[in-house]
Amino acid sequence: MRQAIISLLVFVFVITVTVKAQDSTYEYLPGDCNMSYGSWPPAANATDVSYLVRYFRLFSGYDLCYKYNPEAPSPPDTLFYASADVNGDCKITGGDIVYFVCYFRAIGTSLQYCPYYPPEWLTIDDIPPYPPDNWPNCHEPPAAEYIEPFVSSPYPIVTFWIGDPDSLSIPAEVGQVFPVNVYVQTFEGAYGGDIHVPLGIDNQYIQGFEDSAVAYYPLTDWDVIDFLESQGSPPNPSGWSSRSLVGWAEVISYDAPFINSTMPHKLMTFYVRAVSDTSMSGNIVNCLDVGGHPSYWTLDIGDTLGLGSFPAAVYVLPVRFGRSQLEYLPGDANMSNGIWPPAVIGADVTYMVNYFRALSESCLLEGFYCSADINGDCLVIGSDVTRLVNYFRGDAGISWCPDYESAWPIPDDLPIDAPVGWPNCEVPVAGSRTIPNGAGK
């Protein structure tokens, strides 16, 4: 994902510090994070950024060069990694890495230092031709003492949510397209500069991915961002498929923002379509997961230099399947005649009476005579006829069963043109028609 980073780092390797010199006390150059190597002359370049990143990740061989000030408060404390405090706050945190990178990108920053540890040399012009005695003069802490750097975490965890963090499930309608949002949250020391997020779906419940997908800030300001083609099995388990977002921001090229948010932040939205199986209605199913990709493998978020990946915790919400709104006008009992636009008229009373006399058929939607449930009790019985008569007398309103929600509760909600296939009545199963209990009441 970060093929261009090597050339960029080589480019900034020769860039040196050019801040104004001041009086000094300690022999170091601000930004020379790897000064413990003892190289001469010291310099502040991209290898120092890499050194500092790897130190925070506790890679072996990355030691600090402490300077000692017995009068320094805490922070920074009497032993301090002075050359790495490039933002001058007397702490060593992930913020120094970001500040250092911004310095190399020339976006208005200059290298700073902790006032309790003023440097001997502020620029390479201040450096003498020969190293001082015992260079680099690092002050080692006592063997039994461990000096903890001021970082939020040497292994900052990045948290992802597949689904909204404030929800318990992702709502979906059978046979319909629904969004799956992906959120991220980082801690102070985590600054993401490249990412791969593969969303996995169980094809038993989710038919597939839609072409539409959306990325949000800061991804929209990155050099590369792309939703890849969907993948089947492998790399995913049998019966699963996935689609990935991949992207990265070049470190030096321009002022691209990093992924850093201490609150959940929406990064992207995938759109998927649920299968058309009404038996799923009302079920809550674990049918999403982290997917895979043959080139990028699994979910990954890398640091700003492409030197490694942050550990990630992923929370995946289940999907709650419900019925979609059904196309009927409550009270239009004779909708099977296919007349458009539908209406509630006196003929519907006659039609319902004939239905109970087995002289007219129902228009079933998902197995229920929705338009005839006038009183909204999820039954079609004789009292629905009474309710419809009272409606025409102005003594009652028309309701509908909440389990079979109407797309057009009132005539004003009707579209101008009839939907395709109108009225889309289901054919009753032969021999299954019965007169509901309570008919004639």
WOQUIHU-V448737 format. One line per field, one symbol per residue. phi: phi as a letter, one per 40 degrees, with the letter a starting at -180 (. if undefined). A space follows every 50 residues. Layout:
phi=???
This chain:
phi=.bccccccccccdccbcbcccbcbbbcabdgccccccgcbccabaccccc ccdccccgccgbccbcbbbcbccbccgcbacccccccgcgbbbccccccc cccccfbhbbcbacccbcccbcbccccccbccdgdcfccccddcbbcccc bcacbccbbbbchcdcbcabcabdgbcacbcbbbabcdcbbcbaabbbcc bcccbbciccccabbbdcdcbccbaaccccbbbccccdgbbabbbbaabc cbcacccccaacbdbccabcbbbcccbcccdgcbbcbbaccbacbbgbda bbccbgcibccbbbbbccbbcbcccccabdgccccccgcbccabbdcccc ccdccccgbaccbcbfgbcccccccgbgbbbdcccdcccccccgbabbba cccbcccbcbdcccccbcccgdcfcccccdgccbcddgdgc
